[in-house]
Amino acid sequence: MKKEIAKGFTKLGLLVIMIMIAAGASTKAQSLENKLTANIPFDFTVADKKFQAGEYSFRRAQQTAGDTIVRVSSADGHANVNRFTIPVVRLNAEDKATLVFHRYGDEYFLFQVWPAGATTGRALPKSRGEKDVQRKVHDNNVGMVMMKAPAVESVTVVADQP
């Protein structure tokens, strides 16, 4: 019983430390102060909205909300969506800005936005559409002795940042 309580407090302590690190990193890094632009070579989905392959920008939706809401816009400005995000932290910053997508078969969903030189990025919660696709892929793989491909793959696209 004492061991279980000690483990619980240890886990709680680690969680508090991780939250403090994430909060500190997100306040220091103005991660999406400058927009990112990328040529996405495949159709993709953000918040259940489908986007065609092409040139897109990724930036803060509002200055007052910080990076909490990310705006995805097509180069021509006709297709756009705002999406609530949560901070994610990594230990080492990358030199280039990147966008990470979840891929299920031939369907892609925007998962994370990472500005260049930042240890704090933004993650998009799974949409209802992504959860449905994930469930279908899982159901199709149930009962298979050997799965040749993972249910979800991560695909990274390099973005430009001024």
N, C-alpha and C positions, 0 to 999 in steps of 0.2 A: 504494500500500500504506500509506504514512504517513498519507494523508488518511483512509483507512478506519479505521485505528487511532485517529486523532484523533476522528473522528466517534463511534466506539464509546465512547471515554472521555467525550466530551461527553454522550452519551445516558445513560451510567451515572451521571455526576455529577448530571444533572437528575433521574434517577430517585431517587437518594439524597436529594436536596433535597426532592422531593415527599413521600417517605416520612417524612422528618424533620418537615416541616410538618404532615402528616396526624397523626403521632403526637403532636406538641405540641398541635395543636388538639383532638384527641380527649381528651387528659388534662385540658385546661383546661375544656372544655365538658362539663358534666354533661347531655348532650343529652336523655336520656330519663329524667331523674330524676323528672319529673312526667309522668303519663300524658297521652296525647293521646286525644281522642274525636272521632269523625266519623260522620256519616250517609253511608254508601256507597250511592249510588243504583243500583248494579248488582251482580250476582253476581260474585264474584272468587275467585281461587285463591292460596293461600299454601302453599308446600312440598307441592304436590300434594293439598292439602285444600281442598275447595270450601266457600265461604261464601255464604250468601244475602244479598241486599241488606238493609241495615239499619244499626243503631247498633253501633259497635265501639270498643274501646279498644286503644291501642298503647302499650306500656311495656316497661321492663326486665323480663326474666324473673326475674333474681336480682340482688340488690344487689352481691354479691361479684364477679360477672362483668362489672360495668359494663354498657355498652350492647351487648356482644358478642351476647347473645341477646335477641331481641325477642319479646314475647308479644302475640299478637293474640287478643282475646276479644270475644265477642258481649256485648251489654248484659245479657242474661239469664244469662250465664256458662256456657251449655250448649255453645257451640262455641268452641274455642280451640286454638291451636297455638303452639309455641315454634319460632323459626327463627334459626339462626346468621346474623349479618350482618357486613359489613365497613365500615370508615369511608370516607366520601366527603366531599370538601371543596369548598366554593365560596368565591369571594372576598367576596361580599356577602351578609350575612344578610338574610332576609326577615322582615317584621313578623309574619306569620301562619305557624302550623304547617301543613305540607302533606304529603300522601301522593301519591306518583307511582305510577301503574300503567302497565304495558305492555298495549296493546290490540291483539289480532289478531282482526279481524272482530268477533265478539260475545263473545270471551273476554278476560277481564282478569286480570292477574297483578300482585300487589303487587311494586313494584320498589324504591322508596326511601321512607324516613321522615325528614322534616325538621322538627325542633322550631322553634318561633318564636324568632327572634333568634339562631339558631345558624349558624355557618359549617361545622359538621360535622354530617353526617347519617349515616344508616345505609342501606346497599344490601343487598338480598337476592340471593344468587346465584341464577341461573336454575335452576329445578327441572327434573326430567326431563320433566314434562308441558309446561312452557313451551317447552323445546327441541324437543319433538315437534311442537307446534303451529307454532312458528317454521319448522321444516323443511317442514311441509306447506304453509304459506303460501308459502314460497320456491319449492317445487316447483311449485305452482299458477301462480306468476308467471313461471317459466322459459319462454322462448320468446315471451313477449308483447312486442310491439314497443314499446308505450307502456303503462306501468302508471299507472293513474289514481289509485291510492291507495298510500301506502307500506306495506311489509310489516308494520311495527310503528308504532304511534302512542303517544305519551305522553299520559296523561290525569291531570290534577292535581285533587285534592280538598282543599279547605281543612279543617283540623281545628281543634278548640278545645283550648286548653291553659290550665289554671288558673294 
